[in-house]
Amino acid sequence: MNPIHRARRLVLALTGACLLSPWAASAQAPVWPSKPVTLIVGTPPGGAIDAYARALAQQLGKVTGGTFLVDYKPGANGNISAEFVQKAQPDGHTLWIGTQAMMTINPSVYPNQRWQQAGFKPIAKGVEAPLVLVAHPSVPARTLPELVKWAAANPGKAAYASFSPGTPSQFLGYQLSQRFKLDMTHIPYKGSGPQTTDLLGGQVPLGFAQLQSVIPHVQSGRLNPIAVTSPQRSRHLPQVPTLAELGYKELNTTIWFGLLAPAAAPKPVLDAIAAATQKAQADGDYRARLEAQGFDVPQEYGDAFAATIAAETARWAEVVRATGFKAND
């Protein structure tokens, strides 16, 4: 082969290799990230969402070589953070850490919210975990039938705590009450921390709680687990049955946090974000760190994640209509 032709083919091959990796270094600036990326969280620092956001930011930094920051815009059950991201420049450098409740329930309970579900491009379901139906030891129940029997006999005492109004923690209690014709009072809290504190103190006897918040208290015997809400038993509480295996599949749910980008971002940027996130979440050490905190790390991306959001939005819209619940704006 002519040396000139050989050199030309080599240049073309190298150029093609660079184009295959949307965040790889090349003669030109990478498609994404081209500047620091901020992950916006809709809750204050220190909670479970924050732990996921920080872990993801660190891992994306390793994958891309870019700088990833976490910032907080709490309020209105995540609506302030979602609106902030949708008003930001849609260049892929301001991303949203959304939750199941924020993304799939808020549209039904906040009729005047100022952001649109269609304004986000689902990138990845990041972590998920079931809720746990727990009872204070003062409740003479270790199984669901025992709990239902006690609640039916004690309508004045039967109350359940949610970690926030307008979330599955509230609505599962409503569905449980409807399913068994119970008269249970809903006691809403502002976060899983206060909810767990009052469950431990017996101020509220029952609650659908976040797995991460109650694992140590279940293990120490300070709370009794009745059932988990995931389709399969949790690896973290393998002795606890699921509501599905007890015959109540309609109460299945998991709580998830995920990464979403502005839908108006350029397609090459969205593709680069998706590729980097898939590589980040496939890392074994990254997954092990999050699993040690009580999370599962699903490999659900793009269209599959979007389908989950659509299905859950429809499901919770029906539940919200049945309850008549509307949040204050």
Summary of the structure (lengths in Angstrom):
residues: 329
radius of gyration: 22.6
end to end distance: 71.7
largest distance: 92.0
contacts: 1092
relative contact order: 0.17
helix: 46%
strand: 19%
